[in-house]
Amino acid sequence: MTTTSHLFVVRGNIEHLACDAWLLPTDARAQVTEAWRTVLPDLSERLQQTDLDDLTEGRSLVAELAGSDGRPSPVLTVGPFEAIRSPDELRPAVRAFLELGAAIAERKRSQGLGTARYRPVPLLALPFFGSRGGGGSLTQGSLLTTLLDEATQTAGRLGADVVLVLSDEPAYALAQQLRRGRGDAWDCLAPGLLKEAQRLAAEARDNRLVPFMGAGVSVTAGAPNWPGLIERLADAVPLEESERASLLSPRRDARDQAAFLRAAFLRAPVTEDEDGGFAAAIIDAVSVRRYGLAPALLASLRAEQAITLNYDELFERAAADAGLPRTVLPGDGAPGPRWLLKLHGTITDRSSIVLTRDDYIGFHAERAAYSALVAATMMTRHLLFVGFGLADDHFHEIVHDVRRASGEPGISKIGTVLTLRDDPLEETIWRDDLRFVRAETTGEPSQHSSSRALEVFLDAVMAFATDRHPYLLAEGFEDGLHEEELVLRSELMRLHERIGDGPRRTSSWSHIGQTLRELGLGHRAD
């Protein structure tokens, strides 16, 4: 394959991630722990439909679970039968999973299924394999190192991407530190892009980086872009051939296309809804259950604010899985510690959806406060525009207000735009306000630019933005620490043990205790 493989790391829920296949841990008797049965409520029924002979008789370490039906395919993978003596004992199982996963992905791609519709490279997902029931809970640092190493090597041979999906914050933070220590983790990025990723990561560490997400973010999970949404809506209502051709003309503004479609739904209603089913058709088109890598990566940002023009719930689902849930505005009342502003509405409230020209015109009367919130964010933070084409009228009006409020343009950039291709016109128009960064991978010809390049770039940003160390005092991560960290850990643990009850009752100790907990003291893996 012409595209270089890449290893991603996210914090999330592996069953909620859009991928081709994922590793489901088991033993030589095809027994699966109760935690995974919760993830797959129909597991018992699917196991009965699966050919397990090679696995249970020791001829294979893997078996594809039956009944995926177009969903990501769980692959039963046998870990060591007894407690792990060396992390290297996991390598054959990981290798076998990736090889079968790549074959499954290739089969799906030949059928136009799986990630083939929106990724140039298959995507295989790994949990923290071997860290619990396999007996590896006391060697998590070595296990992470082994998983990262084996997944990188085997994926490179197979021409597939792999994502390590972690639920524990200490494991996630340590995995990012281990990757930062590798000089070649993001070699597939075009020259100069790693420095751009590190620049944005510095903004994130200062709590200044705010994601501003457009339709391109949801495309990484198979959701439609704007032209695709219009086509889906056109397919859902009866149209004359001449009407359809006129509607889908590239000269048409999307807002006018939407206005025509709303009228078409009212003319030939497909439901008894007051709009003839127009809003229901929008909701059906964008209701994607599993999130892609872009939402999963952006969800790890600890920024208080996030803004999107998307109607779907992919980002908020990914944020909840990453342990950083967000209040949704409008809809959830007063903002919590972290909020997501859905500027154009949400599928949970069909009346909030902004799509036609009339919707845009009526926006200001109803949501002026939200426009002001975006303007304030532009003036105090650094926006990261992802999957957003800069053509939205609301965005132009808000930037205009910010320019007027802050004086002469160009004093400071309001944000960075991630693009997949150069656009001299946009770069000229916005040169005083925005910095443009073209996401590109060296193994992928420029004419085949895809959202995958954006995912690889975001992966680097999130790795360098992760500056927390909750693994330092967490149980089981000692073997992932270098010598100086081990000394620091020992001294901090000794301090905690020798402080008496009296000092612990002081207000000063409450701050020290909080710091120790943030460093992982008392942590038990989920």
C-alpha positions in Angstrom: 0.0 0.0 0.0 1.2 3.5 -0.7 0.0 4.9 2.7 2.1 4.6 5.8 0.4 2.9 8.7 0.0 4.8 12.0 -0.6 3.9 15.7 -3.2 6.2 17.4 -3.9 6.4 21.1 -7.3 7.6 22.5 -9.1 7.5 25.7 -12.6 6.1 25.2 -14.9 3.1 24.8 -13.7 0.6 22.2 -17.3 -0.6 21.4 -18.3 3.0 20.6 -15.4 3.6 18.1 -15.9 3.2 14.3 -13.3 0.7 13.2 -13.1 -2.5 11.1 -12.3 -5.0 13.9 -11.4 -4.9 17.6 -9.8 -7.3 20.0 -12.1 -9.0 22.4 -10.0 -10.8 25.2 -10.8 -14.4 26.0 -9.1 -17.5 27.2 -8.4 -20.9 25.6 -12.0 -22.1 26.6 -13.5 -19.0 24.8 -14.6 -17.6 28.2 -15.2 -13.9 28.3 -15.3 -11.8 31.5 -18.5 -10.2 32.7 -17.2 -6.7 31.9 -17.0 -7.5 28.2 -20.4 -9.2 28.4 -21.8 -5.9 29.5 -20.3 -4.3 26.4 -21.8 -7.0 24.2 -25.3 -7.9 25.6 -25.8 -10.5 22.8 -22.4 -12.2 23.3 -23.8 -15.6 24.4 -25.9 -15.9 21.4 -23.1 -14.8 19.0 -20.7 -17.2 20.7 -23.0 -20.1 19.8 -22.9 -19.0 16.2 -19.1 -18.8 16.1 -16.8 -21.6 14.9 -14.6 -21.9 18.0 -12.9 -25.3 17.3 -9.5 -24.0 16.2 -9.4 -21.6 19.1 -10.5 -24.1 21.9 -8.3 -26.9 20.5 -5.2 -24.7 20.5 -4.7 -24.4 16.7 -5.4 -20.7 16.7 -5.2 -17.7 19.1 -8.1 -15.8 17.3 -11.6 -16.3 16.0 -13.9 -13.7 14.4 -17.1 -13.4 16.5 -20.2 -14.1 14.4 -23.0 -11.7 13.8 -21.3 -8.4 13.2 -23.8 -7.5 10.4 -21.8 -4.5 9.1 -20.7 -3.4 12.6 -17.0 -3.4 13.7 -16.1 -7.1 14.1 -15.0 -8.3 17.6 -12.1 -10.8 17.3 -11.8 -13.3 20.2 -8.2 -13.3 21.1 -6.6 -15.7 23.6 -4.2 -14.2 26.2 -1.7 -16.2 28.2 -3.4 -19.1 30.1 -1.6 -18.3 33.3 -0.4 -15.0 34.9 1.9 -13.2 32.6 5.6 -13.7 33.4 6.8 -11.4 30.6 4.9 -8.8 28.5 6.5 -10.4 25.4 4.1 -13.4 26.0 1.3 -11.1 24.6 3.1 -10.5 21.3 1.8 -13.7 19.4 -1.8 -12.9 20.4 -1.6 -9.3 19.4 0.1 -10.2 16.1 -2.6 -12.9 15.4 -5.4 -10.4 16.1 -3.9 -7.7 13.8 -3.4 -10.3 11.0 -7.0 -11.6 11.2 -8.3 -8.0 11.7 -6.5 -6.9 8.5 -8.0 -9.8 6.6 -11.5 -8.9 7.9 -11.0 -5.3 7.0 -9.9 -6.3 3.4 -13.0 -8.4 3.1 -15.2 -5.6 4.2 -13.5 -3.1 1.9 -14.1 -5.4 -1.1 -17.8 -5.2 -0.2 -17.8 -1.4 0.4 -18.4 -1.9 4.1 -16.6 -0.9 7.3 -14.3 2.1 7.1 -13.7 1.8 3.4 -16.3 4.5 2.8 -14.3 7.2 4.5 -10.8 6.0 5.2 -8.0 5.0 2.8 -6.6 2.6 5.3 -8.3 0.0 7.5 -8.6 0.7 11.2 -8.1 -1.9 13.9 -8.7 -1.3 17.6 -6.9 -2.7 20.7 -7.9 -2.4 24.3 -5.3 -2.5 27.1 -4.9 -6.2 26.4 -3.4 -8.3 29.2 -3.7 -5.7 31.9 -6.5 -7.2 34.0 -7.6 -10.9 33.9 -4.5 -11.9 32.1 -2.4 -11.3 35.2 -0.7 -8.1 34.0 -2.2 -5.6 36.4 1.2 -5.2 38.2 3.3 -4.6 35.1 1.2 -2.0 33.2 4.2 0.1 32.1 5.9 -2.9 30.4 2.6 -4.0 28.9 2.0 -0.6 27.4 5.5 -0.5 25.9 5.0 -4.0 24.4 1.6 -3.2 23.0 2.8 0.0 21.4 5.9 -1.8 19.9 4.1 -4.9 18.6 1.2 -2.9 17.2 3.5 -0.5 15.4 5.6 -3.2 13.8 2.8 -5.5 12.7 0.6 -2.7 11.5 3.4 -1.4 9.4 3.8 -4.8 7.8 0.1 -5.1 7.1 -0.5 -1.6 5.9 -3.2 -0.9 8.5 -3.8 1.7 11.1 -4.2 0.7 14.8 -5.8 2.6 17.6 -5.0 1.7 21.3 -8.2 2.5 23.2 -7.6 3.1 26.9 -10.2 3.7 29.6 -7.9 4.6 32.5 -6.4 8.1 32.7 -3.0 6.8 34.1 -2.6 4.3 31.2 -3.5 7.0 28.7 -1.1 9.6 30.1 1.8 7.0 30.3 1.1 5.8 26.8 1.4 9.4 25.5 4.6 9.9 27.4 6.1 6.7 26.0 5.2 7.8 22.5 6.7 11.3 23.0 9.9 9.6 23.8 10.0 7.8 20.5 11.6 9.8 17.8 9.6 8.2 14.9 6.0 8.1 16.3 4.8 10.7 13.8 7.3 10.3 11.0 4.5 10.0 8.5 3.6 13.7 8.9 4.8 16.0 6.2 7.9 18.0 7.2 7.2 20.9 9.6 3.9 19.6 10.8 5.1 18.1 14.0 6.3 21.6 15.1 2.9 22.9 14.3 1.3 20.1 16.4 3.6 21.0 19.3 2.7 24.7 19.0 -1.0 23.9 19.3 -0.3 21.4 22.1 1.4 24.3 24.0 -1.8 26.3 23.7 -3.8 23.3 25.0 -1.5 22.9 28.0 -2.2 26.6 28.8 -5.9 25.8 28.6 -6.3 28.2 25.6 -7.0 25.8 22.7 -10.7 25.5 21.9 -12.0 23.1 19.2 -14.4 24.6 16.6 -15.8 21.6 14.7 -17.5 21.4 11.3 -19.0 18.5 9.3 -15.5 17.1 8.5 -15.1 15.9 12.0 -18.2 13.6 11.8 -17.1 12.4 8.3 -14.4 10.4 10.1 -17.2 8.2 11.5 -19.1 7.9 8.2 -21.6 10.8 8.7 -22.4 12.8 5.6 -20.7 16.1 4.7 -23.0 19.0 3.6 -23.3 17.9 0.0 -23.9 14.4 1.2 -26.6 15.5 3.6 -28.4 17.3 0.8 -28.3 14.2 -1.3 -29.6 12.0 1.5 -32.5 14.4 2.0 -33.2 14.5 -1.7 -33.3 10.7 -1.7 -35.9 10.7 1.1 -38.6 12.7 -0.7 -40.2 12.3 -4.2 -38.7 14.6 -6.8 -39.0 15.0 -10.5 -35.7 14.3 -12.4 -35.5 17.9 -13.5 -36.0 19.1 -9.9 -33.3 16.8 -8.6 -30.8 17.9 -11.2 -31.5 21.6 -10.5 -31.3 21.0 -6.7 -28.0 19.2 -6.8 -26.3 21.7 -9.1 -23.0 22.8 -7.7 -24.1 26.4 -8.2 -26.7 26.1 -5.5 -26.2 27.5 -2.0 -26.8 24.7 0.6 -29.3 26.9 2.5 -31.4 27.3 -0.6 -31.1 23.6 -1.4 -32.4 23.0 2.2 -35.3 25.4 1.7 -36.4 23.7 -1.4 -36.2 20.3 0.3 -38.3 21.5 3.2 -40.9 22.7 0.7 -40.7 19.3 -1.0 -41.3 17.5 2.3 -44.3 19.7 3.0 -45.6 19.1 -0.5 -45.4 15.3 -0.3 -45.1 14.6 3.4 -43.4 11.3 4.4 -44.7 11.6 8.0 -47.4 13.4 9.8 -44.9 15.8 11.4 -45.7 19.5 10.9 -42.7 19.9 8.5 -43.6 16.7 6.6 -40.7 14.8 8.0 -38.0 17.2 7.0 -36.3 17.4 10.5 -36.8 13.7 11.0 -34.9 13.0 7.7 -32.1 15.3 8.8 -31.8 13.5 12.2 -31.9 10.1 10.4 -29.1 11.1 8.1 -26.7 12.4 10.8 -27.5 9.9 13.6 -24.3 7.9 13.5 -23.8 5.7 16.6 -20.1 5.2 16.6 -17.6 8.1 16.6 -14.5 8.2 14.5 -10.9 9.1 15.5 -11.3 12.9 15.1 -14.0 13.2 17.8 -12.3 10.7 20.0 -9.0 12.6 19.8 -10.5 16.1 20.3 -12.5 14.8 23.2 -9.3 14.4 25.2 -8.8 18.2 25.2 -9.3 19.5 28.7 -10.5 22.9 27.5 -13.5 24.3 29.2 -15.1 25.3 25.8 -15.9 23.5 22.6 -18.0 24.7 19.6 -19.6 22.7 16.8 -21.9 23.3 13.8 -22.8 19.6 13.8 -26.2 18.3 14.8 -25.0 14.8 15.8 -23.9 13.6 19.3 -20.6 12.1 18.3 -18.3 14.6 20.1 -20.3 14.6 23.4 -20.4 10.8 23.4 -16.7 10.6 22.9 -16.1 13.2 25.6 -18.2 11.2 28.1 -16.2 8.1 27.2 -12.9 10.0 27.7 -14.0 10.9 31.3 -14.5 14.6 30.3 -18.3 15.0 29.9 -19.6 18.3 28.6 -22.8 20.3 29.2 -24.6 20.9 25.9 -25.7 24.4 24.9 -28.5 25.0 24.1 -30.4 22.3 26.0 -28.7 21.3 29.3 -29.3 24.6 31.2 -26.3 26.4 32.8 -22.9 25.5 31.6 -20.9 23.0 33.7 -17.1 22.8 34.1 -16.9 22.0 30.4 -19.4 22.8 27.8 -20.1 22.2 24.1 -22.0 24.9 22.2 -24.0 23.4 19.3 -24.3 26.6 17.3 -26.6 25.2 14.7 -28.7 22.9 16.9 -28.9 19.3 17.9 -30.7 16.1 16.9 -32.2 15.9 20.4 -34.2 19.1 19.7 -35.5 19.2 16.1 -36.7 22.8 16.5 -33.1 24.0 17.2 -31.7 22.8 13.8 -30.4 25.6 11.6 -30.1 24.7 7.9 -32.3 26.8 5.5 -31.7 30.5 4.7 -34.7 31.4 6.9 -33.2 29.5 9.7 -30.0 31.6 9.4 -31.8 34.9 9.2 -33.8 34.0 12.3 -30.7 32.9 14.2 -29.7 36.2 15.7 -33.1 37.1 17.2 -33.1 33.7 19.1 -29.5 33.0 19.9 -27.6 36.3 20.1 -26.2 35.2 23.5 -24.6 32.2 21.9 -23.0 34.4 19.2 -21.6 36.6 22.0 -20.2 33.5 23.7 -18.4 32.5 20.5 -17.1 36.1 20.1 -15.8 36.1 23.7 -14.1 32.8 23.1 -12.4 34.2 20.0 -11.1 37.1 22.0 -9.7 35.1 24.9 -8.7 31.7 23.5 -7.1 30.2 20.4 -9.6 28.4 18.2 -8.7 25.1 16.4 -10.9 24.8 13.3 -11.3 21.2 12.3 -13.5 20.0 9.4 -14.8 23.6 9.0 -14.9 25.3 5.6 -15.0 29.0 6.8 -18.0 29.7 4.6 -20.7 29.9 7.3 -22.4 33.3 7.5 -22.7 33.3 11.2 -19.0 32.8 11.6 -18.2 35.7 9.3 -20.6 38.0 11.3 -19.0 36.9 14.6 -15.5 37.6 13.3 -16.6 41.0 12.1 -17.9 41.8 15.6 -14.6 40.7 17.1 -12.6 42.8 14.7 -14.7 45.9 15.6 -14.4 45.2 19.3 -10.6 44.5 19.3 -9.6 47.3 16.9 -7.2 46.8 14.0 -7.2 43.2 12.6 -4.0 41.2 12.6 -3.0 42.1 16.2 -3.4 38.5 17.2 -4.6 35.4 15.4 -7.9 34.1 16.6 -7.2 30.6 15.6 -5.6 27.9 13.4 -7.5 26.2 10.5 -6.6 22.6 9.7 -7.0 22.0 6.0 -6.5 19.1 3.6 -5.6 21.2 0.6 -4.2 24.7 -0.1 -6.7 27.4 -0.9 -4.9 30.7 -1.8 -8.2 32.6 -1.9 -9.2 31.8 1.7 -5.6 32.2 3.0 -5.5 35.7 1.4 -8.9 36.7 2.8 -8.2 35.4 6.3 -4.5 36.1 6.6 -4.9 38.8 9.3 -7.0 36.5 11.5 -6.2 32.9 11.0 -3.2 30.6 10.6 -3.6 27.8 8.0 -2.0 24.4 8.6 -2.4 21.8 5.8 -2.6 18.2 7.3 -0.6 15.9 5.0 1.1 12.6 5.4 4.2 11.6 3.5 3.0 8.2 2.5 -0.2 9.5 1.0 -0.1 11.3 -2.4 -1.4 14.9 -2.1 -4.1 14.2 -4.7 -5.5 11.6 -2.4 -5.6 13.8 0.7 -8.1 12.5 3.2 -9.3 13.1 6.7 -6.8 10.4 7.8 -4.0 13.0 7.5 -6.0 15.3 9.8 -6.4 12.4 12.3 -2.6 11.7 12.4 -2.0 15.4 13.0 -4.6 15.6 15.8 -3.0 12.5 17.3 0.3 14.3 17.6 -1.4 17.4 19.1 -3.1 15.3 21.8 0.0 13.4 22.6 2.0 16.6 23.3 -0.9 18.3 25.0 -1.1 15.5 27.7 1.0 16.9 30.5 -0.7 15.2 33.5 1.1 12.4 35.4 -1.6 10.3 37.1 0.5 7.2 36.7 3.4 8.4 39.0 1.7 7.1 42.2 -0.8 4.7 40.7 -0.5 1.1 41.6 1.0 -1.1 38.9 2.7 1.5 36.8 6.1 1.4 38.5 7.8 -0.5 35.7 6.9 2.3 33.3 8.8 4.9 35.2 12.4 5.9 34.6 15.0 6.0 37.5 14.4 9.6 38.5 10.7 9.1 38.5 11.0 6.0 40.7 13.0 8.1 43.3 10.4 10.8 43.2 7.6 8.3 43.6 9.3 6.7 46.6 9.9 10.0 48.3 6.3 11.1 47.8 4.9 7.8 49.0 7.1 8.1 52.1 5.8 11.6 52.7 2.2 10.4 52.5 2.9 7.5 54.9 4.6 9.5 57.6 2.3 12.5 57.8 0.2 12.2 61.0 -3.5 12.9 61.5 -2.9 16.4 62.9 -1.2 17.8 59.8 -3.7 16.1 57.6 -6.5 18.1 59.1 -4.9 21.4 58.0 -6.1 23.3 55.0 -2.6 23.2 53.5 -2.7 19.4 53.5 -6.0 19.4 51.6 -4.1 21.0 48.6 -1.1 18.6 49.0 -3.5 15.6 49.2 -5.3 16.7 46.1 -2.0 16.9 44.3 -1.1 13.4 45.4 -4.4 12.1 44.2 -3.9 13.8 40.8 -0.6 12.0 40.6 -2.5 8.7 41.0 -2.3 8.0 44.8 -5.1 5.5 45.6 -6.0 4.9 41.9 -7.5 1.5 41.1 -7.8 0.6 37.4 -11.4 0.5 36.0 
